[in-house]
């Protein structure tokens, strides 16, 4: 059965902060849109400031702030040095000479994989069902849109906030050629970055216990293939078995081919 994410109102997040008077109005509007307070005790805080919107866990030994940044750090390094269409994710979604498929990333999260695919020239629609995570992603996309080098990339990314299964089953547009899924299971890579993100996001997002239903919905909508990203040693998502897989050092792409992707 589907296990929906925990409602924000039942979590101890409770607060949005402005990092200075210049951000007070925008912070108040964000708090209202998310149903969060501007004052009071909290375990987490959304802080809006010059660097953007950041999620900060409070308390002793809390990790540093988490924000979506397509302009600096790992995302910038991958954009400049990432290997282009030779990356495993590019092969998984079917990118080849003359082929840049239309992609639906139904588990967008912080948008990293979608950004890579958009950088390679694919139009990508992103769905994120957790409102707080969607707010972080929306803020990152907005800041990236102001950068002349990155703006053309994020222009190919369209974010929708809502339940992916509901949106897929109610889809009225042309079907995406590829649907990309990266469900949040307990089995994850062990990098420090992932540990930090999991410690902050799992209380908000939970596990994707409805991943089998999401896979079934994706297989019913995609016109050419569905791709599921998994930790390398994790089991496949329950349901129809993949046609084949591409395996790397820490992750694996399970591929469900429906039709061949060919140059237009």
Secondary structure, DSSP 8 states (H G I E B T S, - for coil): -------GGGSS--BEEESSGGGHHHHHHHHHHHT-BSSS--SEEEEEETTEEEEEE-STT----B---SSSHHHHHHHHHS-GGGSHHHHHHT-BTTB---EEESS-TTSHHHHHHHHTT--EEEEE--HHHHHHHHHHHHHHHTSTTTHHHHTTEEEEES-HHHHHHT--S---SEEEE----S-----HHHHHHHHHHHHHH---TTHHHHHHHHHHH-SSEEEEEEETTS---SSS--SEEEE-SSEEEEEEE-S-----
